[in-house]
Amino acid sequence: MKKFVSMAAVVVLAALLIIPQTGCGSNTEPVSKESFYFDTTCKISIYDMKDMSEKKANVAIDKAFKQCARYENLLSKTKKGSDIYKINHAGGKTVKCDPITVEVIKKGIRYGKMTGGKFDITIGKAEDLWDFHGSNQKPPDAGKLAEAMKYVDYRQIHVRGNTVTMGTTKGEIDLGGIAKGYIADRVSEYLRKLGVTSAIISLGGNIECVGDKAGSDFNIGIEKPYSDQSEIVGATPLSDGTIVTSGVYERYFEYKGKKYHHILNSKTGMPVETDVTGVSIRSIKGHSADCDALSTTCLILGKEKGKKLIEGMDGYEALFILSDDKIVKTKGFEFKEE
C-alpha cells in the first residue's frame, strides 16, 4: 500500500499528528508515502534533502521502507522465519540471531530490570490469548491465562554472544513495546546517510524528526483519547528529535460494559489498571527506542510513579493524559493545549 499524501490536510499518525504550518515557504511541500509494517500504517515524509527532487525523495523513501521490511523480518513475533519467531518456537533450544535482534532484546531486558518486571518482553504467551482485532473480543479463560503467565519472566532470557535461549520451553518474546522505536531510530540514521536533511518518520505512535521544516519546528499534535484520531488535546514543537505515545485507547474492546485494552499487567495477564489513558515521551534524535519503552512503562506505572521516573532521567520529558482528561507534564515538556 503506497500513496502520495499532500500536506494540505492534517496527517493522522496513530496517537500523534503532524499539524500543517503556514508561512514556511513552498519548499516545505513534502514527498510522502505510506506502507504497512509491524501491524501498523507507517509513513515517511521528506521535506528536503541534498539535490531535492520528487524522484530522489521517492527513491529514498522506498529504500527506507526496505529497511523497515528487513527489521520486521527479524523482530516480528508473527512473521514466520524471523529471529523472534524462531526463538518462540525453539522449545527452549538455543537460537542464533542477527546482532540487531540481540541488541533490541538486551534493551528490552534492561527495561525489565529497571521496572522490576512491570515492562516485560516475555508477555507474548499471555497476549496470544487476547483478541483485539477479530470477532472473539472477550476476556480469555482465566485458567488458560493463569497457565500462560507461568512463562512470563524476562529473567528467563539468556543472551550469549549472538545466541538467545529461553529458560522455559514455552517462553515467548514480544518486542511490540520497543521495536518500532528502535526501527524509527535506524530509519532516521539511514535517511540522513542518503542526504535527507528534513523529514518525518512515523511508525504508528512513534515519530522521529530529521532536522526541522524550513527553519521552524515541526508541530506534533497529540490525539485526544478515544477520539478516533479526529481530535487533539494540544501540540508540541519538535525538530531533530523523537516523540512516542502509548495509550490504552490504541487497541481495546468493550465487553459487558467494561473496556479491556492491550497493555497487560505482567503479573496477571489482565489489562493494567492505571489513572493514565495516554503517555507521550519526547527526547532528542536516536532515542525513540527508549521513548517507546518508557511510554509503555509510564502508562503501567501511572501518573505519580511514571512522572517521578522521567524526572529522574536526563534528556527525557513526559506528558500524561489522565482518565479524567486532565493533563500533567514534566517541566521541560513544551506543550500548547487546544
KOLSE-207363 format. One record per residue (C-alpha): residue number from 1; residue in three letters; x negated, y, z. Coordinates in nm, 4 decimals. Example, Ala and Ser with C-alpha at 12.3 -4.5 7.8 and 13.67 -1.06 7.14 Angstrom:
BEGIN
[1,Ala,[-1.2300,-0.4500,0.7800]] [2,Ser,[-1.3670,-0.1060,0.7140]] 
END
This chain:
BEGIN
[1,Met,[0.0000,0.0000,0.0000]] [2,Lys,[-0.1663,0.3177,-0.1180]] [3,Lys,[-0.0261,0.6593,-0.1927]] [4,Phe,[-0.1251,1.0234,-0.2121]] [5,Val,[0.0126,1.2482,0.0591]] [6,Ser,[0.0421,1.6254,0.0378]] [7,Met,[-0.0440,1.8368,0.3404]] [8,Ala,[0.2728,2.0358,0.2764]] [9,Ala,[0.4583,1.8181,0.5261]] [10,Val,[0.3754,1.7169,0.8796]] [11,Val,[0.1873,1.3896,0.8593]] [12,Val,[0.3201,1.1393,1.1134]] [13,Leu,[0.0428,0.9299,1.2627]] [14,Ala,[0.1913,0.6996,1.5277]] [15,Ala,[0.1807,0.8859,1.8588]] [16,Leu,[-0.0308,1.1687,1.7129]] [17,Leu,[0.0403,1.4082,1.4284]] [18,Ile,[-0.1681,1.6424,1.2145]] [19,Ile,[0.0074,1.9772,1.2077]] [20,Pro,[-0.0434,2.1816,0.8897]] [21,Gln,[-0.2182,2.5157,0.9388]] [22,Thr,[-0.1748,2.8186,0.7205]] [23,Gly,[-0.4257,3.0762,0.6121]] [24,Cys,[-0.7146,2.8326,0.5768]] [25,Gly,[-0.7611,2.8715,0.2010]] [26,Ser,[-0.6763,2.6476,-0.0926]] [27,Asn,[-0.9872,2.4364,-0.0477]] [28,Thr,[-0.8293,2.2660,0.2545]] [29,Glu,[-0.5804,2.0645,0.0474]] [30,Pro,[-0.6849,1.7071,0.1281]] [31,Val,[-0.7085,1.3913,-0.0746]] [32,Ser,[-0.5215,1.1309,0.1321]] [33,Lys,[-0.4430,0.7634,0.1113]] [34,Glu,[-0.2681,0.5137,0.3346]] [35,Ser,[-0.3208,0.1420,0.3740]] [36,Phe,[-0.2240,-0.1237,0.6281]] [37,Tyr,[-0.4689,-0.2877,0.8662]] [38,Phe,[-0.4607,-0.4074,1.2282]] [39,Asp,[-0.0806,-0.4288,1.2198]] [40,Thr,[-0.0514,-0.0524,1.1701]] [41,Thr,[-0.0480,0.2119,0.8984]] [42,Cys,[-0.3942,0.3610,0.8522]] [43,Lys,[-0.4564,0.6932,0.6844]] [44,Ile,[-0.7696,0.8752,0.5719]] [45,Ser,[-0.7607,1.2367,0.4536]] [46,Ile,[-1.0709,1.4022,0.3115]] [47,Tyr,[-1.0714,1.7817,0.3116]] [48,Asp,[-1.4284,1.8415,0.1968]] [49,Met,[-1.7460,1.6555,0.1013]] [50,Lys,[-2.0628,1.7049,-0.0988]] [51,Asp,[-1.9621,1.7899,-0.4581]] [52,Met,[-1.5975,1.7531,-0.3610]] [53,Ser,[-1.3576,1.6268,-0.6261]] [54,Glu,[-1.0415,1.4214,-0.6128]] [55,Lys,[-1.2182,1.1319,-0.7824]] [56,Lys,[-1.5131,1.1332,-0.5417]] [57,Ala,[-1.2840,1.1609,-0.2406]] [58,Asn,[-1.0716,0.8702,-0.3633]] [59,Val,[-1.3812,0.6551,-0.4104]] [60,Ala,[-1.4988,0.7402,-0.0579]] [61,Ile,[-1.1603,0.6533,0.0913]] [62,Asp,[-1.1462,0.3233,-0.0976]] [63,Lys,[-1.4917,0.2347,0.0321]] [64,Ala,[-1.3857,0.3273,0.3861]] [65,Phe,[-1.0794,0.1045,0.3620]] [66,Lys,[-1.3057,-0.1812,0.2522]] [67,Gln,[-1.4910,-0.1270,0.5785]] [68,Cys,[-1.1583,-0.1483,0.7614]] [69,Ala,[-1.0886,-0.4803,0.5902]] [70,Arg,[-1.4312,-0.6067,0.6917]] [71,Tyr,[-1.3706,-0.5192,1.0581]] [72,Glu,[-1.0227,-0.6709,1.0514]] [73,Asn,[-1.1707,-0.9934,0.9149]] [74,Leu,[-1.3993,-1.0040,1.2201]] [75,Leu,[-1.1876,-0.8680,1.5037]] [76,Ser,[-0.8257,-0.9598,1.4314]] [77,Lys,[-0.6684,-1.2172,1.6577]] [78,Thr,[-0.4238,-1.3307,1.3892]] [79,Lys,[-0.6494,-1.3302,1.0822]] [80,Lys,[-0.7487,-1.6896,1.0138]] [81,Gly,[-1.1253,-1.7223,0.9909]] [82,Ser,[-1.2010,-1.4082,1.1925]] [83,Asp,[-1.4512,-1.4367,1.4751]] [84,Ile,[-1.1763,-1.3798,1.7328]] [85,Tyr,[-0.9532,-1.6422,1.5682]] [86,Lys,[-1.2406,-1.8904,1.5789]] [87,Ile,[-1.3100,-1.8187,1.9460]] [88,Asn,[-0.9426,-1.8573,2.0360]] [89,His,[-0.9158,-2.1896,1.8530]] [90,Ala,[-1.2504,-2.3381,1.9576]] [91,Gly,[-1.1139,-2.5150,2.2648]] [92,Gly,[-1.3919,-2.3788,2.4824]] [93,Lys,[-1.6722,-2.4567,2.2376]] [94,Thr,[-1.9422,-2.2007,2.1591]] [95,Val,[-1.8806,-1.9811,1.8532]] [96,Lys,[-2.1490,-1.7882,1.6651]] [97,Cys,[-2.0238,-1.4362,1.5944]] [98,Asp,[-2.1184,-1.1285,1.3980]] [99,Pro,[-2.3097,-0.8738,1.6103]] [100,Ile,[-2.0183,-0.6321,1.5642]] [101,Thr,[-1.7784,-0.8777,1.7289]] [102,Val,[-2.0193,-0.9291,2.0170]] [103,Glu,[-2.0546,-0.5539,2.0636]] [104,Val,[-1.6782,-0.4990,2.0881]] [105,Ile,[-1.6301,-0.7965,2.3221]] [106,Lys,[-1.9057,-0.6657,2.5501]] [107,Lys,[-1.7372,-0.3258,2.5603]] [108,Gly,[-1.4090,-0.4946,2.6484]] [109,Ile,[-1.5780,-0.6855,2.9299]] [110,Arg,[-1.7283,-0.3606,3.0591]] [111,Tyr,[-1.3835,-0.2057,3.0896]] [112,Gly,[-1.2587,-0.5215,3.2573]] [113,Lys,[-1.5277,-0.4776,3.5221]] [114,Met,[-1.4608,-0.1036,3.5545]] [115,Thr,[-1.0896,-0.1595,3.6218]] [116,Gly,[-1.1137,-0.4713,3.8347]] [117,Gly,[-0.9447,-0.6710,3.5611]] [118,Lys,[-0.6485,-0.4397,3.5021]] [119,Phe,[-0.7788,-0.3902,3.1470]] [120,Asp,[-0.8340,-0.7477,3.0310]] [121,Ile,[-0.9075,-0.8564,2.6744]] [122,Thr,[-0.8115,-1.2180,2.7571]] [123,Ile,[-0.4424,-1.1246,2.7898]] [124,Gly,[-0.3799,-1.2849,2.4499]] [125,Lys,[-0.2202,-1.6049,2.5759]] [126,Ala,[0.0480,-1.4089,2.7590]] [127,Glu,[0.1004,-1.1698,2.4668]] [128,Asp,[0.1807,-1.4656,2.2422]] [129,Leu,[0.4998,-1.5225,2.4416]] [130,Trp,[0.6351,-1.1739,2.3787]] [131,Asp,[0.8112,-1.0848,2.0530]] [132,Phe,[0.8196,-0.7098,1.9853]] [133,His,[0.8744,-0.7389,1.6094]] [134,Gly,[1.1102,-1.0286,1.5423]] [135,Ser,[1.4647,-1.1240,1.6353]] [136,Asn,[1.3868,-1.3097,1.9603]] [137,Gln,[1.3500,-0.9964,2.1687]] [138,Lys,[1.3901,-1.1048,2.5268]] [139,Pro,[1.1501,-1.1709,2.8163]] [140,Pro,[0.9667,-1.5034,2.7887]] [141,Asp,[1.0433,-1.8053,3.0014]] [142,Ala,[0.8984,-1.7476,3.3499]] [143,Gly,[0.7397,-2.0926,3.3657]] [144,Lys,[0.5674,-2.0555,3.0293]] [145,Leu,[0.4427,-1.7107,3.1246]] [146,Ala,[0.3016,-1.8391,3.4554]] [147,Glu,[0.1211,-2.1142,3.2663]] [148,Ala,[-0.0264,-1.8663,3.0162]] [149,Met,[-0.1519,-1.6436,3.2967]] [150,Lys,[-0.3810,-1.9222,3.4188]] [151,Tyr,[-0.6060,-1.8413,3.1225]] [152,Val,[-0.6215,-1.4625,3.1680]] [153,Asp,[-0.9536,-1.3557,3.3199]] [154,Tyr,[-1.2178,-1.1560,3.1325]] [155,Arg,[-1.4853,-1.3137,3.3556]] [156,Gln,[-1.4440,-1.6417,3.1670]] [157,Ile,[-1.6077,-1.4922,2.8562]] [158,His,[-1.9735,-1.5908,2.8251]] [159,Val,[-2.1840,-1.3983,2.5743]] [160,Arg,[-2.5329,-1.5225,2.4945]] [161,Gly,[-2.7084,-1.3550,2.2049]] [162,Asn,[-2.4623,-1.3706,1.9151]] [163,Thr,[-2.2578,-1.6550,2.0618]] [164,Val,[-1.9350,-1.6412,2.2612]] [165,Thr,[-1.7938,-1.9191,2.4770]] [166,Met,[-1.4631,-1.9175,2.6624]] [167,Gly,[-1.4743,-2.0671,3.0100]] [168,Thr,[-1.1328,-2.2264,2.9682]] [169,Thr,[-1.0213,-2.4363,2.6728]] [170,Lys,[-0.7088,-2.2250,2.6234]] [171,Gly,[-0.8568,-1.8795,2.6847]] [172,Glu,[-0.7567,-1.6246,2.4227]] [173,Ile,[-0.9104,-1.2862,2.3396]] [174,Asp,[-0.7116,-0.9938,2.2010]] [175,Leu,[-0.9072,-0.6765,2.1186]] [176,Gly,[-0.5968,-0.4709,2.0431]] [177,Gly,[-0.6732,-0.2278,2.3243]] [178,Ile,[-1.0175,-0.1322,2.1965]] [179,Ala,[-1.0866,-0.2482,1.8394]] [180,Lys,[-0.9129,0.0316,1.6495]] [181,Gly,[-1.1116,0.2912,1.8400]] [182,Tyr,[-1.4345,0.1104,1.7598]] [183,Ile,[-1.3400,0.0951,1.3929]] [184,Ala,[-1.2474,0.4658,1.3838]] [185,Asp,[-1.5984,0.5433,1.5126]] [186,Arg,[-1.7636,0.3252,1.2498]] [187,Val,[-1.5494,0.4560,0.9619]] [188,Ser,[-1.6288,0.8135,1.0688]] [189,Glu,[-2.0009,0.7345,1.0586]] [190,Tyr,[-1.9613,0.5700,0.7192]] [191,Leu,[-1.7801,0.8681,0.5667]] [192,Arg,[-2.0499,1.1038,0.6916]] [193,Lys,[-2.3097,0.8882,0.5154]] [194,Leu,[-2.1071,0.9270,0.1954]] [195,Gly,[-2.1353,1.3042,0.2249]] [196,Val,[-1.7960,1.3753,0.3807]] [197,Thr,[-1.8010,1.6909,0.5936]] [198,Ser,[-1.4320,1.7349,0.6755]] [199,Ala,[-1.1839,1.4516,0.7235]] [200,Ile,[-0.9257,1.2862,0.9447]] [201,Ile,[-0.9271,0.9114,1.0139]] [202,Ser,[-0.6052,0.7814,1.1648]] [203,Leu,[-0.5629,0.4211,1.2726]] [204,Gly,[-0.2246,0.4224,1.4386]] [205,Gly,[-0.2606,0.6239,1.7582]] [206,Asn,[-0.6368,0.6584,1.7114]] [207,Ile,[-0.7557,0.9769,1.5436]] [208,Glu,[-1.1122,1.0828,1.4711]] [209,Cys,[-1.2028,1.4115,1.3036]] [210,Val,[-1.5090,1.4574,1.0843]] [211,Gly,[-1.6075,1.8231,1.1124]] [212,Asp,[-1.3320,2.0841,1.1046]] [213,Lys,[-1.0932,2.2284,0.8455]] [214,Ala,[-1.2392,2.5301,0.6664]] [215,Gly,[-1.3910,2.6660,0.9864]] [216,Ser,[-1.0836,2.6045,1.2014]] [217,Asp,[-0.9976,2.3171,1.4315]] [218,Phe,[-0.7564,2.0518,1.3197]] [219,Asn,[-0.4305,2.0828,1.5116]] [220,Ile,[-0.3226,1.7489,1.6597]] [221,Gly,[0.0382,1.7138,1.7725]] [222,Ile,[0.1281,1.4669,2.0479]] [223,Glu,[0.4529,1.2802,1.9967]] [224,Lys,[0.7405,1.3009,2.2381]] [225,Pro,[0.8036,0.9508,2.3772]] [226,Tyr,[1.0955,0.7599,2.2236]] [227,Ser,[1.1474,1.0305,1.9581]] [228,Asp,[1.0934,0.8038,1.6547]] [229,Gln,[0.7853,1.0101,1.5648]] [230,Ser,[1.0037,1.3130,1.4863]] [231,Glu,[0.9287,1.5439,1.7803]] [232,Ile,[0.6144,1.6632,1.9530]] [233,Val,[0.5593,1.7834,2.3078]] [234,Gly,[0.2723,2.0092,2.2037]] [235,Ala,[-0.0618,2.0201,2.0265]] [236,Thr,[-0.4342,2.0228,2.0924]] [237,Pro,[-0.7174,2.1587,1.8739]] [238,Leu,[-0.9841,1.9100,1.7644]] [239,Ser,[-1.2970,1.9094,1.5495]] [240,Asp,[-1.5849,1.6612,1.5358]] [241,Gly,[-1.4049,1.4608,1.7996]] [242,Thr,[-1.1529,1.1924,1.8749]] [243,Ile,[-0.8191,1.1585,2.0493]] [244,Val,[-0.6364,0.8353,2.1262]] [245,Thr,[-0.2842,0.7922,2.2598]] [246,Ser,[-0.1309,0.4846,2.4228]] [247,Gly,[0.2377,0.4759,2.5069]] [248,Val,[0.4937,0.2333,2.6411]] [249,Tyr,[0.7226,0.3541,2.3571]] [250,Glu,[0.4932,0.2291,2.0774]] [251,Arg,[0.6306,-0.1267,2.0871]] [252,Tyr,[0.9248,-0.2121,2.3083]] [253,Phe,[1.2718,-0.3613,2.3131]] [254,Glu,[1.5763,-0.3389,2.5351]] [255,Tyr,[1.7305,-0.6482,2.6937]] [256,Lys,[2.0315,-0.6357,2.9226]] [257,Gly,[1.9878,-0.2642,2.9729]] [258,Lys,[1.6163,-0.2730,3.0598]] [259,Lys,[1.3216,-0.1638,2.8452]] [260,Tyr,[1.0270,-0.4030,2.8012]] [261,His,[0.7054,-0.2621,2.6484]] [262,His,[0.3895,-0.4222,2.5113]] [263,Ile,[0.1309,-0.3147,2.7710]] [264,Leu,[0.1166,-0.6091,3.0062]] [265,Asn,[0.0113,-0.6484,3.3676]] [266,Ser,[-0.2972,-0.8722,3.3647]] [267,Lys,[-0.1824,-1.0437,3.6855]] [268,Thr,[0.1807,-1.1178,3.5989]] [269,Gly,[0.2059,-1.1013,3.2190]] [270,Met,[0.5042,-0.8672,3.2524]] [271,Pro,[0.5018,-0.5064,3.1265]] [272,Val,[0.3180,-0.2790,3.3690]] [273,Glu,[0.5391,-0.0636,3.5885]] [274,Thr,[0.3995,0.2869,3.5877]] [275,Asp,[0.5032,0.6502,3.6254]] [276,Val,[0.3474,0.7257,3.2852]] [277,Thr,[0.5042,0.6813,2.9400]] [278,Gly,[0.2081,0.8067,2.7361]] [279,Val,[-0.1593,0.8928,2.7815]] [280,Ser,[-0.3856,1.0826,2.5399]] [281,Ile,[-0.7633,1.0740,2.5905]] [282,Arg,[-0.9957,1.3026,2.3963]] [283,Ser,[-1.3717,1.3169,2.3624]] [284,Ile,[-1.6490,1.4013,2.1173]] [285,Lys,[-1.7114,1.2072,1.7967]] [286,Gly,[-1.8287,0.8477,1.8327]] [287,His,[-1.6275,0.7770,2.1480]] [288,Ser,[-1.2969,0.6591,2.0038]] [289,Ala,[-1.3517,0.3036,2.1297]] [290,Asp,[-1.3901,0.4340,2.4843]] [291,Cys,[-1.0881,0.6623,2.4464]] [292,Asp,[-0.8910,0.3626,2.3197]] [293,Ala,[-0.9714,0.1515,2.6249]] [294,Leu,[-0.9305,0.4461,2.8620]] [295,Ser,[-0.5874,0.5444,2.7293]] [296,Thr,[-0.4576,0.1931,2.7935]] [297,Thr,[-0.6360,0.1780,3.1288]] [298,Cys,[-0.4883,0.5095,3.2453]] [299,Leu,[-0.1403,0.4050,3.1428]] [300,Ile,[-0.1825,0.0895,3.3503]] [301,Leu,[-0.3253,0.2794,3.6484]] [302,Gly,[-0.0607,0.5515,3.6486]] [303,Lys,[-0.0979,0.9274,3.6797]] [304,Glu,[-0.2823,0.9610,4.0117]] [305,Lys,[-0.5440,0.6900,3.9678]] [306,Gly,[-0.5771,0.7486,3.5937]] [307,Lys,[-0.6372,1.1212,3.6346]] [308,Lys,[-0.8918,1.0541,3.9079]] [309,Leu,[-1.0739,0.8063,3.6818]] [310,Ile,[-1.1056,1.0541,3.3934]] [311,Glu,[-1.2039,1.3424,3.6209]] [312,Gly,[-1.4903,1.1264,3.7451]] [313,Met,[-1.6246,1.0686,3.3927]] [314,Asp,[-1.8315,1.3126,3.1870]] [315,Gly,[-1.7138,1.4004,2.8385]] [316,Tyr,[-1.3510,1.2839,2.8599]] [317,Glu,[-1.0227,1.4677,2.9143]] [318,Ala,[-0.6706,1.3314,2.9541]] [319,Leu,[-0.3082,1.4294,2.9138]] [320,Phe,[-0.0314,1.2276,3.0804]] [321,Ile,[0.3359,1.2314,2.9832]] [322,Leu,[0.5295,1.1107,3.2863]] [323,Ser,[0.8502,0.9105,3.2951]] [324,Asp,[1.0387,1.2277,3.3969]] [325,Asp,[0.8929,1.4058,3.0868]] [326,Lys,[0.6583,1.6238,3.2919]] [327,Ile,[0.3090,1.6785,3.1518]] [328,Val,[-0.0045,1.6517,3.3639]] [329,Lys,[-0.3542,1.7027,3.2249]] [330,Thr,[-0.7138,1.7282,3.3328]] [331,Lys,[-0.8603,2.0766,3.3485]] [332,Gly,[-1.0543,2.0602,3.0216]] [333,Phe,[-0.7727,1.9266,2.8008]] [334,Glu,[-0.6724,2.2143,2.5709]] [335,Phe,[-0.3022,2.1901,2.5070]] [336,Lys,[-0.0242,2.4178,2.3872]] [337,Glu,[0.3166,2.2941,2.4899]] [338,Glu,[0.6066,2.3285,2.2432]] 
END
